């Protein structure tokens, strides 16, 4: 889904409601996809 979000944003700015409509996902899911992965302490 991250790549799809990047494709959408390449066309210009997009509000979250637009991302929700295009991706068919809820806001929390979209924001979780945009969060960088956390490294686990080893």
N, C-alpha and C positions, 0 to 999 in steps of 0.2 A: 504494500500500500504506500510505502514511502516514495517509491519511484513514481507512482501515479500522482501523488501530491506535488512532487517536483515538476512533473510534466504540466500540471495545471498552473503552477506558479510561474513557469517560464513564459506563459502567455501574459502575465501581469499580476497585479495584486488580486487577491480573492478573499472575500470574507468567509467566515466559518460556515455560514448558512449555505454559501455556494458549494463549499467542499462537501458538506453533508448531503446536498442534493445530488452532486455528481458521483460521490463515492457510495451513497446509500448507507452511510454509517452515522452513528451518533457522535456528538461532540467529544465526549470523554475518550472514545476510541481513536478519533483523529489526533487529539493532543498526545495521547500515549504513543502513537506511531511516530510523532515528531521528536520525542524525547530521546536524547542520546543514551546509548546503552551504558549501564553502570558496570564498572569492573568490580569483580569480587576480590576482596582481600585474600591473598594466598599465603 
